[in-house]
């Protein structure tokens, strides 16, 4: 395990003082360090070993946050820590988010290693195999539900408990949803169903967290250019291994000039943000294909 920043933060909050009320005007929710300056904020990123999770972790580390990196693969977490640089304060905690005991141990490590938690980026997820609905096994369905829904719940619950009990109390939870919760693509029933459920999780958390200064929001990203989705830029849907190959369930051949049915076109994406129990504004963002070389797309896209 690679770890830095084990000093616990002091607790300066006093009943009735501004520091004890993170939402008060002009109040800084961070506890003070020994020098009197605000201590660095601490973030936990799940699925931090690749893709969106790694990108978010590196951005937070570059902004001066203490970052706890969680994911299934220790070597991938260590690579994220290496990319963050020697000056970054990172703590690697290999974690299976589908295991309640492992998630409990993760938040114990956050509390013991960093003293508090200011942000959870609830990101770990799995897509599942790209097979027809009638061929999807219950075990494959359950694997996606375990990661995307049960794992998201367990991590949100752990963050909620820690944020509620710490002083100053409060923090922020950001769930990584998906555009599939609004516009699904064929062959994604397990992924799509769980991302709809994540939206409900977000709305409930935002309501339940209000009395404790815990905010919860959601980002719904469309196609993201990661190593696991590179083949999609050439018209290959998730779960199909090679461009131009006839899928086993009889789909038509698709080449670089024939986009897969159901894949949204470049441009006109609509990421949606949810917060405080209601749908927030819809923001347009253009998504451009980068002309990357087609490469094999894994049978199952593991984002954790």
C-alpha positions in Angstrom: 0.0 0.0 0.0 1.3 3.4 -1.0 0.3 6.2 1.4 1.1 9.7 2.4 -0.5 12.3 4.6 -1.3 10.4 7.8 -1.5 13.4 10.1 -5.0 13.8 11.6 -6.6 17.2 11.5 -7.3 19.0 14.7 -11.0 19.7 15.6 -11.4 23.5 16.1 -15.2 23.6 16.0 -17.0 25.0 19.0 -20.8 24.8 19.5 -22.4 27.9 18.1 -19.2 29.2 16.4 -19.1 29.9 12.6 -16.5 27.1 12.2 -19.1 24.6 13.5 -21.6 25.8 10.8 -20.0 25.0 7.4 -22.9 26.6 5.6 -22.6 30.0 7.4 -21.7 33.0 5.3 -17.9 33.5 5.2 -17.2 30.3 7.1 -14.5 28.0 5.8 -15.5 24.4 6.5 -11.9 23.2 6.6 -10.2 22.8 10.0 -7.1 24.8 10.7 -3.6 23.4 10.6 -1.0 24.0 13.3 0.0 27.2 11.5 -3.6 28.6 11.5 -4.1 28.2 7.8 -6.9 26.1 6.4 -5.8 22.5 6.0 -6.0 20.8 2.6 -9.3 19.3 1.7 -9.5 15.5 1.4 -11.3 13.7 -1.5 -12.0 10.0 -2.1 -12.2 8.8 -5.7 -13.4 5.3 -6.4 -12.5 3.6 -9.6 -9.3 5.8 -9.5 -7.1 3.3 -11.4 -8.2 4.3 -14.9 -10.4 6.4 -17.1 -12.6 9.1 -15.6 -11.6 8.2 -12.0 -7.9 8.6 -12.7 -8.5 11.9 -14.6 -10.6 13.3 -11.6 -8.0 12.1 -9.1 -5.2 13.8 -10.9 -7.1 17.0 -11.3 -7.9 17.1 -7.5 -4.3 16.3 -6.6 -3.1 19.1 -8.9 -5.4 21.5 -7.1 -3.8 20.7 -3.8 -6.3 18.2 -2.4 -5.4 15.1 -0.3 -6.7 12.3 -2.5 -7.6 8.8 -1.4 -7.4 6.4 -4.4 -9.7 3.4 -4.3 -10.1 0.6 -6.8 -9.7 -3.2 -7.3 -6.2 -3.2 -8.9 -3.4 -2.1 -6.6 -0.9 -1.6 -9.5 -3.3 0.7 -11.3 -3.8 2.8 -8.2 0.0 3.1 -7.7 0.2 4.2 -11.3 -2.3 7.0 -10.7 -0.3 8.0 -7.6 2.8 8.1 -9.7 1.2 10.3 -12.3 0.1 12.7 -9.6 3.7 13.4 -8.8 5.9 13.2 -5.7 4.4 16.5 -4.3 0.9 15.1 -4.3 -0.6 13.7 -1.1 -2.2 10.4 -2.1 -3.3 7.3 -0.2 -3.9 4.1 -2.1 -6.5 1.8 -0.7 -7.3 -1.3 -2.9 -11.0 -1.9 -2.4 -13.8 -4.0 -3.8 -16.8 -1.7 -3.6 -19.2 -4.7 -3.7 -17.9 -6.0 -0.4 -19.4 -4.2 2.6 -16.5 -5.1 4.9 -14.0 -3.8 2.3 -15.9 -0.5 2.1 -16.0 -0.2 5.9 -12.2 -0.7 5.9 -11.8 2.0 3.2 -13.6 4.7 5.2 -11.7 3.6 8.3 -8.5 4.2 6.3 -9.8 7.7 5.2 -10.6 8.7 8.8 -7.3 7.3 10.2 -5.1 8.5 7.4 -6.6 11.9 6.6 -8.7 12.9 9.6 -11.8 13.8 7.6 -13.5 13.5 4.2 -14.7 16.6 2.2 -15.6 15.0 -1.1 -16.5 11.5 -2.4 -16.5 11.0 -6.2 -18.6 7.9 -6.4 -17.3 6.6 -9.7 -16.6 2.9 -9.7 -18.7 1.1 -12.3 -19.0 -1.7 -14.8 -20.8 -1.9 -18.2 -21.2 -5.6 -18.6 -21.1 -7.7 -21.8 -22.6 -6.5 -25.0 -25.0 -9.3 -25.6 -28.7 -9.5 -26.6 -31.2 -9.2 -23.8 -32.2 -12.9 -24.1 -28.6 -14.0 -23.7 -27.8 -12.0 -20.6 -27.3 -14.3 -17.7 -28.5 -13.5 -14.2 -24.9 -13.6 -13.0 -23.9 -11.0 -15.6 -26.9 -8.9 -14.6 -26.0 -9.2 -10.9 -22.3 -8.3 -11.5 -23.3 -4.9 -13.0 -25.9 -4.2 -10.3 -23.4 -5.1 -7.5 -20.9 -2.6 -8.8 -23.0 0.2 -10.1 -25.8 0.2 -7.5 -24.8 -1.7 -4.4 -21.2 -0.3 -4.6 -22.4 3.2 -5.1 -24.8 2.9 -2.1 -22.2 1.4 0.2 -19.7 4.1 -0.6 -22.3 6.9 -0.2 -23.4 5.4 3.1 -19.8 5.3 4.3 -19.2 8.9 3.3 -22.5 10.0 4.9 -21.5 8.4 8.2 -18.1 10.0 8.2 -19.3 13.4 7.0 -22.1 13.5 9.6 -19.8 12.7 12.5 -16.7 14.7 11.7 -16.2 18.3 13.0 -16.7 20.5 11.2 -19.4 18.3 9.8 -20.6 18.0 6.2 -19.1 17.5 2.8 -20.1 16.7 -0.8 -20.9 13.5 -2.7 -20.7 13.4 -6.5 -22.2 10.3 -8.1 -21.0 9.4 -11.6 -24.2 8.7 -13.5 -24.5 8.3 -17.2 -26.3 9.7 -20.2 -27.7 6.2 -20.5 -30.1 7.1 -17.7 -31.8 9.4 -20.2 -30.9 8.0 -23.7 -29.8 4.3 -23.5 -28.2 2.4 -26.3 -29.1 -1.1 -27.4 -27.7 -4.1 -25.5 -27.2 -2.2 -22.2 -30.1 -3.1 -20.1 -28.2 -3.8 -16.9 -26.0 -0.7 -17.2 -29.0 1.5 -18.1 -31.2 0.2 -15.3 -28.5 0.8 -12.7 -27.8 4.3 -13.9 -31.5 5.1 -13.5 -31.2 3.8 -10.0 -28.1 6.0 -9.3 -30.2 9.1 -10.2 -32.7 8.0 -7.5 -29.8 7.4 -5.1 -28.6 10.9 -5.8 -31.9 12.6 -5.2 -32.5 10.7 -1.9 -29.0 11.5 -0.6 -29.4 15.2 -1.4 -32.6 15.3 0.7 -31.2 13.1 3.6 -28.0 15.1 3.7 -29.5 18.6 4.1 -29.7 18.5 7.9 -26.1 17.6 8.2 -24.5 19.9 5.6 -24.0 17.1 3.2 -24.6 18.0 -0.5 -25.1 15.4 -3.2 -25.0 15.9 -7.0 -24.6 13.8 -10.1 -22.8 14.1 -13.4 -24.2 12.3 -16.5 -21.4 11.9 -19.0 -21.9 10.7 -22.6 -19.1 9.0 -24.5 -15.8 9.6 -22.8 -12.5 9.1 -24.6 -10.8 6.5 -22.4 -8.6 3.5 -23.3 -11.6 1.2 -22.8 -13.9 3.1 -25.2 -11.4 3.9 -27.9 -13.0 1.5 -30.4 -16.3 3.3 -30.1 -14.9 6.3 -31.9 -14.7 4.0 -34.9 -18.3 2.8 -34.7 -17.7 -0.3 -32.6 -20.3 -0.7 -29.8 -19.4 -1.9 -26.3 -18.9 -5.6 -26.1 -18.0 -6.1 -29.8 -14.4 -6.9 -30.1 -13.4 -5.8 -33.6 -14.6 -3.2 -36.1 -16.3 -4.8 -39.2 -16.8 -8.2 -37.5 -20.3 -9.6 -37.6 -21.4 -10.0 -34.0 -22.5 -13.5 -32.9 -26.1 -12.4 -32.5 -26.4 -11.3 -36.1 -25.8 -7.6 -36.1 -24.9 -6.0 -39.5 -21.2 -5.4 -40.2 -20.1 -2.0 -39.2 -17.1 -0.1 -40.5 -15.6 3.3 -39.7 -18.2 5.0 -41.8 -21.3 3.2 -40.4 -21.8 4.2 -36.7 -23.4 1.6 -34.5 -27.2 1.9 -34.1 -28.1 3.8 -31.0 -24.7 5.5 -30.5 -25.3 9.3 -30.2 -23.5 11.3 -33.0 -20.5 13.5 -32.4 -21.9 16.8 -31.0 -25.1 17.6 -29.3 -24.5 15.7 -26.1 -26.5 16.7 -23.1 -24.8 16.1 -19.8 -27.4 16.6 -17.0 -26.6 17.5 -13.4 -28.9 16.6 -10.5 -28.8 18.1 -7.1 -31.0 18.8 -4.1 -33.7 16.4 -5.2 -34.5 17.9 -8.6 -33.1 18.0 -12.1 -30.8 20.9 -12.6 -30.1 22.8 -15.9 -29.3 20.9 -19.0 -25.9 21.9 -20.4 -24.9 21.2 -24.0 -21.4 20.0 -24.7 -20.0 19.0 -28.0 -18.2 15.7 -28.2 -15.7 15.3 -31.0 -14.2 12.1 -32.2 -10.4 12.4 -32.1 -9.7 10.1 -35.1 -8.0 7.6 -32.9 -7.0 4.3 -34.3 -9.5 1.5 -33.9 -8.5 -1.1 -31.3 -10.0 -4.1 -29.6 -12.9 -3.3 -27.2 -13.0 -5.7 -24.2 -16.0 -7.9 -23.8 -16.7 -6.2 -20.5 -15.9 -2.6 -19.9 -14.7 -2.4 -16.3 -14.6 1.2 -15.2 -13.4 0.4 -11.7 
